[in-house]
Amino acid sequence: MRVMELAESWGLDHIRLGSRPDPVAGPGEVLVRMAAASVNYRDAVVLRRGYGRLSGDLPLIVLSDGAGRVEALGDGVTRFAVGDLVCPIIMPGWHAGPLRQEHREALLGGPRDGVVRELMAVRADDLVRAPSYMSAVEAATLPCAAVTAWSAVIGAGVKPGELVVCQGTGGVSLFALQFARMLGAEVIITSGSADKLARALAMGASHGIDYRAQPEWSREVRRLTPDGADLVIDVGGGGTLAQSLRAVRAGGTVALIGVLAGATAELDLGRVVTQSVRLLGVTLGSRATFEAMVRALELHAQKPAIDDHLWRFEEAGQAIAAIEAGRHFGKICLAF
C-alpha cells in the first residue's frame, strides 16, 4: 500500500511517498480503507521532532486525523459492518476516564504511525462510527479538533445564555463556536482578518474582534459584557493568556488548548486567585467523549468548517505547511 511518511530525517522536506505491506484484520481488528485526513498544528510540531521521544521514530507515517470505510472485519468484531464510515481515535487505548501517560505514548502521527496510508488495521475498540450525514472529508476533521473543542466547552459546563470567547478561526475555535451555539451560548470570536470574522459571524458568532486593530481585545470583550466571558478558548498560549485572563469573568474558565503564540507565559496569579479563575488544560478526549460528541452532532446535523482548498494524498507535506502559514479558515483536509 502507499503511504506518506517522514523518512531519513526530520523536517518538512523529508516527507515522501512510500510503500508498506498491506495489513490484514486480525482477531478483534477492523481493516479500514482510508479516504481522507485533516491537519492539526501538532503535525507541524512532530515534523520538527518538537515532542522529543514522543514524536516517534523514522520512518513515520504522517497525520493523526483520518476517516475511512470498513473493508473487512477480524474474528469477534460485532460493533461495525463492512461499509461503515469510521474514524480511528488519536490515542489508541483511551476509551474512557482521564488522560494517562500511556495514552500520550500511543498517539497516531507521532509516536505511532499516522493515517495517510491506504489501509489501516485498527482495534475495533479504537474506532468511532462517524455521523451518518458526513462525508469522509468532513468526518476526518473530528478526532482532534472537534473532540478537543467539545471537551473544552462541555468541561467548562457552558449553559444557555452564557458567553464564550473563541480565539482565531482554526478548527478548534470554529468547532467551539458551533458547540457553544448548540448549547445556547453567545460567542465572540477574534481574528486578524476581516474576511474570516465575517465568515465566523455567518456561522453564528454574535461579535467579531480584530485583534490586529485591537491588540488588547479583552477591553472590547469587557465593553460588550462588563462582567467578562464565562469561557475563553485560548489557543495562543503565552502570547494570548494575559488577554484571556482579563477577558474572563470572576469564577469563569480559561480553556488552555494551544500554544500557537508561545509555550511560556508570565501569569497574573493575583487575578487568577482573587477572581477564582479556573485554568482548564484540554488535550483531546477519550473514545467515550468522541461518541458523546457524535450523538450531539447527529441531533443538530452540524457541518464542520473546512478550508476552501482540498489537498491530495501526495500533498500531505504542502497541507502541513499550509497550517503554519495560517491563511486557512477551518480545517485543512486531504482527500485520498
N, C-alpha and C positions, 0 to 999 in steps of 0.2 A: 504494500500500500504506500501511497505518497504521504509525506509529512512535511511540515515546515519546521525546521529545527535550528537552534542556535548551536553552532559547531565550531570546533577548533579554538575559538577564543570568545571572550565576552565583548558585546557591543553590537550596535545596530547593523554594522557592515558584515556581520558574521551569521546572519540569518539566511538559510539556503533551503532549497528543495531537496529532500532526502527520501530514503526508502527504508521501510521496516517490514518484517514479515507480517502477513495478515493474521490478526488474532482470531481465536475461536472462543465461544462462550462455554466456560467450564461450569461445573455444578454451582448453582446459586448466582450465576452471572447472566448478563444480557449483552448481546452483541448489538452495538449501535452504529449505524451508518451516519456519520456526522454530516450536517448540512449547512451549518452556519456557526459563526463565532462573533464575539464582541470584545472590544479592547477596554482595559482599565489602566489607570495610571500605574498600578503596581507592575504591569507588564513592562513598562519602560524602566522601572527600578530594577527588576530582575535582570534586564539586559546589561546593566552596569554592575551586576553582582552586588546590588545595594542591600540585600538582606543577608549578606555573608553566606555562611554554610546553608542557610535556609533558602538560598537561591537555587541550590541543587548542583548537579554536575553535568558536564558536557559529554555528549550532545544532549540537548534538552528541547523537546517539542514545546512550542510557544503557546501562550494564551491560556487563561483559566476558564473562560466562559464559553459555553457552546450548547448547541441543541442538535438533535438528530432523530432519525426514525429507528425504531426497534426492528432489527433484521432477523435475529434468532434468539431463542431462549435456551439457557442451560437447564439441566435437570433441577427440578424442585422450584423453579420460578413460577409464581402464580400472580404476582402483583401487576404484571404487564402483559400486553399482547403484541404480536407482530404488527407493525404499522403505527404503534403509538409514538407520538412526538414527546420526547423526554429531554431532560437536562441533567447532566451529571452535577452533583453538588461539588463545590470547590474544595471542601475539606472532607475527603472520604473518611467515614467513621464517625463524624459528628452528626448523630441522629437526633439527639435531644439533650437538654440540660446545658450547663455553662460551658464556655470555651475552656479547653485544656491544652497543655503544651503539645501533646501528641497529635492533636488536630492540626496545629500550625505546621507540624513537620510533615503533614500529608498533603499540603496544598498542591492543586494542579497548576501547571505552568511555572513551577518552581516552588519546592524542590522536585516534585513529581512531574513527569511528562504532562504536557497540556493537551489541548483539544484540536489543534489544527492538524488533523490527520483524517484519513478517510474512514477508518474504523476504530472503535474503542470497545474493548471487553470490560464491562463495569459490573461490580457487585450490584445486584438488584436493590439492596438496601441503600445504595449510594446514588439512586436516581429519583427524580421527581417528574411526574407527568405534567407536561406544560398545559396552560389554559387552553381549552378546546377551540377558542376562536383565534388563536395566534398562529402566525406563520413561524417557520423555523428561525428566520432572522429576528423576528420580534421576541421569540422565546429565548434566544441566545443572549438577550440583554438582561435577563433576570437574575442569574445565580449570584453575582457580586453586587452590582449597583442597586438593584431593586431590593434584594434581601437586606442589604445594609441600611437603605433608607427606611424600609419597613421596621427594622429593629430599632432604629433611632426614634421614629415617630411613635410607634407603639410603646417602646421602652420609656419614653417621656410621658406617657399617659395623656396624649393630646385629646382634648374634648371639644365638642361643638362650641363655636364662638370664640375659641382661643386664637392666639396669633403666633404664627410660625415665620421665622426669617430663614430663607434659603440663600446660600452664597453661590453665585455663579449659575451657569446653565449647562453644566455637565450632567452625566447620567444620574448620579446620586441625588443631586439637588432637584432635578426635574421629577424624579420619582417621589422625592419627599414632598414636593409641591402637589403631586397628584394624590398621594396618600393622605396628606393633611386636608385637602379639599374633600376627599371621600368621607373623612371624619367630621366634616362641617366646620373646619377651622379656616381662618383668614390667613393669607400668605403674602408676605413682602419678599421680593426677590431682588438680589443685587447683581449687576453686571457692568462691564466696561463698554458694552456695545448697545447702542440704541435699538438696532435691529433685533438683537437677542432679547432685550427687555420687552419689545413689542410682541415677540413670539411667546414669551412666558406669560404676558398678560392675556394673550389669546387662549392660553391653556388654563387660565383660572386664577392667576395671581391678581391680587387687588391693587398692589402698588409695585412700582419698579424704582430702584435707586441706582443711578450711575455712580459707581464708586470712583471712577476717574475724576468726575466733576466734583464729587463729594467724598474725599478720602476718609473723612470722619463721618461715615454713613450712619453711625449709631445716633448722631444728632437728629437725622431725618427720621429714623425709627421712633425716637422719643417725641419728635414733633407730631408724628402720626398717631402715636399711642403713648401718652406721658408715663404710664406705669411700666412700659417696656414689654418686650416679647415674652411669651410663655416658653418658647423653644427657639434656639438658634442652631441651625445646621451648619457647623463650622468645618469647611473642607480645606481651609488655608493653613491652619496651624499657627506657627509662630508669627506670621505676618498679619493675621486677622483676629487672633484670640482676644487681644485687648479691646478691639471694637465690639466683638461678640459679648464680652463681659459688661460693656457699657450699654449694650442694646437690650440685654435680658432683664426681666423684672426680678424683684426680690422673690426668692423662692422658686425661680424659674430654672430651666435646664439649658446648658450648652452641650450639644452632642458633638464630640470631637471625632471626626471621621477621617480627615485627610491632613496632609502636611505640605500642600502644594506651594505654600508661601513660606515654608521654613519649618524645621523639625524641632526647634527650641524656642522658648519664649520666656520673657520676664512677666510674671503674673502679679497682678494687684491682689495679693492674698487677702488684704483687708476687705476688699469688695466681696470676694468670694465668701469669706467667713461671716461678715456682718450682715450680708444680704442673703445668706443661706442659699447661694447658687450651687446647683448640682452640676458637676462636670462628669459627663457620661461618655466614656470611651466606647466606641462601637466598631467592632470588627465582624462583619458578615452576620451569620446566624446559622442555626442548625437546620437539618432536614425538616424537622417539625415546624420550625419558623417559616421555612420556604413553603411548605404545604399549606400552612395557615394563610400566607400571603396569596397563594394561588386561589384558595377558596374565596377570598375577598375580591380578587380580580375577576373571577367568574361571575360574581354578583354584579359588579359595576362595569365590566367589559372595557376597562381602561386599556388604551393602546400606549405602548412606550414611545417616547420621543427619540427618533432615530435621525442621525445626521443625513444630509441630502446625498452625500457621496457614499456609495456602496462599493467596498473593496472586494477583490477576488482572493481566492485561496493563496495564490502565489504572491500576493501583495501584502502579506502579513507584516513585513518589515515597514512598508510605507504606512500602513494603518497605525502601527505603534508610533512612528514618527509624527503622525498627524495629531495624536493626543497631546504630545509635548508642544506642538505648535499652538494649540489652544484656540483654533479658529472654528472648531466644531460646535454644533448645537445638539445636545442629547448624546446618544450612544453612537460610537464609531463601530460599524459592523462589517463583517465579511460574509459573502455568500459563496458556498462551495459548488 
